[in-house]
Amino acid sequence: MNLVDLVKSQLTPDMMGKLAGQLGTSETQAKSAVSAAVPTLLSALAGTTSQAGGAAKMLSALSGLGSMGDMFSGASAEKGSGLLSSLLGGGTVSGIVSLLSRFLGLGGDPTSKLLGYLAPMVLSGVMSSFKGKTPDAAGLTNLFAENKSAIANAIPSGLSLANIPGFTNASEPVRSTATTTTRNVGRAAEPVTEAVSPLKYLLPLLGLAALLGGLWWVFNQAPAVPAPAVKAPVVVTPRVPEVTMPTVPAIPNVPVIPAIPAIPAEALKLGGDLSGWFTSLTGSLGGITDAATAEAALPRLKDAASQLESAKSVFDTLPAPGKSSVLSIITSNLGGLRDLIAKVASIPGVGGLVKPVTDSILNTLTAMGS
């Protein structure tokens, strides 16, 4: 079973009915939406894996996936959206939502929910392809390479991913010059096959002359007169034109692809924990609308700051390859978190309550990235 079918097989008829209810569509429309969204997400993840640091982000997301739980709850959609943003980047996710919304005839909000619901399922399908083994960067690269044709064939006709950020078009193959060379050689050889040697006419003439000479001697009983010498004609061999073979350019040396350094298990776990931490913190901050909700969210914010301090202690002990994989997750989420904190702080009566905690969180994240 290829990767596309493996992911789609997880959706039972009952689950498809629930998905249709969440999207506000019929089950037929929901099935069409899934058939378009699954290969689109797999194609985007394949592109991320092929980029520098992309395999590390994928491995961190897979290690922190955990149990899917109720995939159609608000928390599940929120977690899936956070995973996609950390793996693909906000620009790519927005481009996919816009493209699928137009193609499927759904609004932007239902399409965004669809991707959030499907993201954990797609990652679960990728994880299950390793059949219980621990995935690594080379395994991910081979998995997407083996399923490249299946993913491309599963994308519905008329749905083009070319203009979405993160997607590239394949280059056209170079045309071969072998046909031209063969034709030139063939034309050069044609004059040789058409040349006819005059010697084929000489032998019959010599035989006829000998016969006439013999008859003349018999009837005239005269001394034998030698037959006149017949001068052989000059055989002119036509000149064969030179054939200049084109110079075949040397094949350039293929650069050696450096081995991807192994990422420690501690780094993979920490990356998964941080992905979930960003998702949880974003949800807590997003629920603040006034001073009362800020007071209610303050214990969760303080707990998040404490969890981050513990994560930093683990981060400081990691080797360079492990730190690099974790930093890629922090970098991809930090900008959006800063914007959200600034938005919450601008709400009347809220800034003074949350600022000490949010400043502590930002300072810790900045220290980890320095």
N, C-alpha and C positions, 0 to 999 in steps of 0.2 A: 504494500500500500504506500503510495507516495505521500509527501508531507501535507499537501492540500487536502487529500481525502482523509488523512489521519486526523487533522484538526476538525473538519466538518463532521466526522463520524461521532464526535463527542456530543453533538446536539441531538438529543432525542426529540421525538415528535412533541412530547409534553413541554420540553424546554423551548422548542420553536414557537409553540403557542404562547408561552409566557413572554418571549422576546417580542412577538408581534403586539402583545398587549402593552408592553413598555414603550414601544415605538409608535403606537397608535395606528398600525397598519394591519392588513390581512396577513394570514400565514404565507400566502403565495408571494406577497411583496417582501415579507421578511426573509423567505428563502432566497429570493433574487438578491436582496441586499447582502446576505451572508456570502453568497457565491461571488459577489464582486469584492467585498471587503476582505475576505480571508486571503486570496492571492495578492491583493494590493498590500496588505500588511506584511506578508511574507517577503514580497519583493523589496519593500522598504527595509525590513530587518536584514535581508541579504546584503543590501547596499551598505548598511551601517557596519556589518561584520567585516566587509572588505576594506573599510577605512581604518586609518591609524587610531588605535585605542578603542575601536568599535567592538572588537571581539571581547575585550576586557569588560566593557559595559554590559554586553550580552550575558557573559558568564556571571557577573554580579547580580543581574536581574533574575537569572535562572536559579541561582543559589538562594535568593531571598523570596522565591515565589510562594513556597508553603502551600497550604490547602486552599483550594478555590472557594470553598464555602458556598454561600448562596450567590451565584454569579449575577443575579438580576436585582441585587440590593443596591441602594444608593452608594454604600461604602465600596462595593465591588467596582461599580462604574468609576468612582472617584479614584480608586487605586489603579485601575487600568489606564485611565487618562494620565495619571502621574507617571506610570511606567513608560508609556509611549513618549511623553515629553522628555523624560530623561534619556531615552534610547535614541530618538529620532530628532529631537529639537522642536521647539514650538513652531518654527516656520514650516517644517515638513508636515507636521501634524495638521496645521491649519490648511495647508495646500491639499492634503488628502481629504479632509472634511469638505472643503469647497468643491473638489472634483466629484466625489461620490454623491454629494447633495444634489448637484446638477444632473448627474447621470441617472440616479435612482428616483429623482423627483421628490426627495424628502427635504425637510427643512434642515437647517444647520444644527439645531439642538438635537433632533432625533438621530442624525448621522453621527454627531459627537458621542451620544450615548451608546450607539451601536459599536463604535470603535472601542469605547471604554469597557463594554461588556465582553467583547471578543479578545481584547489584548491578553488577559491572563490565560484564556483558552488556547490562543495561538502559541504562547510561550510554553504552556503545558504540553502541547503537541510536539514542540521542538525538543523539550526535555525527555518525553517518552520515547523519542526516536533513538536515544542512547541506551535504551533497554536496561536501566539500572546502573549503568556505568557513569563515572564522573565525567562530564563534558570538559573539553579543553578547546583552545583556539583553533588548532588544526582540525579537530573533529567538527567544529561548527563550520569552518570553511569548506570541508569536504561534503558535509550534509547539504549545504545550500548549492554547491556545485552539482551534486548528483540530482537535485530536484529543480534545477534551473529551467529545463524544458517543461516539466509538469506545471511549474508556477506560471510560466509565460502562457502556456496553452489554456490555463484555467481562467485567465483574465478575459472577461466578456468582450465580444466584438464591439468596437466603437469606443471602448474605454482606453484612453491613451494616458500613460503616466509620464510622458516625456517632459512636460512643463512643470512638474512638481519639484521643488528644491530637494536635492539628494538623489535624483534619478539622472542617468546619462544615456545617450544613444550610442549603439554599437557602431564602430567605423566600418566603412565599406571595404571589402577585400581588394587587394591589388591585382590588377589584370595581368595574366601571364603573357609572355612574348613568344612562347613555344610555337604557336600556330603560325605566326608571321615568319619565323625562321624556317619552318618546314616548307611553307609555300615558296620562299625564295630559293631554297635548295632544289625544289622540284622544277621550277622554271629554268634554273641554270642547267639542268641535266637534259632538258628537252632536245637541244640541237644535236646531242650525241646520238640519241636513239633514232633521229631522222636521217643520219648520214648513210649513204648507199655506196659501197665499193664498186668501181668500174671493172674489177677483175672478173666479176661474174659473167660479163659479156666476152671476155678474151678467149676463154677455153673453147666455146663453140666455133669461133672464127678460125682458130688454129686447126681444129678437126676438119672443118670444111675445106680449108686450103690443102691439107694432106690428101683428102679424098680426090680432089680435082687433079692434083699432081700425079697420083697413081693412075688415074684414067688416061691422062695425056700420055704417059709413058707406054701404057699397054697398046693404045691405038696407033701411035706414031713410031713405036720401036726406036725411039730416039734416045740418045744418052740421057740419063736422068739429070734433070735440071733442078737444082735445089730451089725449094720454094723461097720466095722472097722473105727476108726477115721481117717479122712483124714487130714493130716497136711498141713496147708496152706503154700504155698511156700513164702519165704521171698522176698518181693518186694524191689528191689534195684533201687533207684532213682538216675539217673546219676547226677553228680555234674555240676552245671551251672557255667562256668568260669566267674570271675568278669569282669565287663566292666568299664574301667577307662575313664571317660569323660574328654576331654582336657579342660584345664583352658582357659576360654575366657578372653583375656586382657581387662583391663578397658579402656573405651573410654576417651581419654584425654579431658580436658576442652578446649573448643573453646575460643580463646582470644577475648576479646571485642574490636571491631574496634572503635577507638575514632572518635567522630563526627568531620566532616570537618568544621572549623570555617567559619562563613559567611564573604563574601568579600564585602566591601562597594561599592556602586554604583560608587562613585568617583574613586575608584581604578580600577574598570572595564573600565571606560571611559578613564582614564589615560593610562592604559595598551594598549587599542586599539589605542590611539593617538600615543604612543611611537612606536608601531609596524609600523604604517604608516610613522612615522618620520624616523625610521631606513631605511625603503625602499626608501624614497625620498632622504635621504642623500647619500645612497649608489649609487643611480642613478646619482646624481650630481658629486660625486667624480669619478665615473667610466667614465664619459664623458670627463675628463681632460686628454689630451694627450700632451700638450705643454704649453708654457707660455701664448699664446693667449687664449686658451680654459680655462686656469686657471683664467685669468682676467675676462672672461665672467661668470665663475661659482662663483666668489668671492661674489657677492651680495646674491646669494642663500645660500652660506655657512654661511654668517653672519646672514641671516634670520633664518637658522637652529639653530645657537648658541643662538639667542634670544628666539626662541621657547623652547629650552631646559631649559633655565633659568626659564621661566614661569612654565614649567612642574615640575622643582625642587621645586618651591614654593608650588605647590599643594602637591607634594610628601612628603614634610616635615610635613604637617598637618595630614597625614594618620595614622591610628592605625597600630599596628604591623602586623595583618593579611593582610591588604591592601598593606603595604610596601613589604611584602614577595612576593605577587603575581606580583607586578611591577618589583621587583628585578630579578625574574626568567626570565623576558623578556630581561632586560638589560644584564644579565649574558650570555644568549644564543647568543646575537648579538655582544657583546663588542669585543670578540677576532677577529672576522672577520673584524670589523670596524678598529681595530688597524692595521691589516695587510694591508688593503686597503689604509689607510692614509700613512703608511710607503712606499708603492709602489708608490703612487702619489708624495710624497715628494722627491723620488729619481730621478724624471724626471728633466732634466736640465732646470734651470730657473723657476721651479715651487715651490720648497720647500720654498724659501723666501717669496713668495706671500701668500701661504695658511697656513704656519706654525702658525702664531699668532691665527688664527681662529680655526684650528684643535686642537691646544694645549688647547685652552679654552674649546672646546667641551669635550675632553678627561678628563680634570680636573673636569668638572662638573659631568660627568658620574661616575668618581672615587669617588667623594664626596658623591654622592647618594648611592653608594654601600658600603661605609665605615660605 
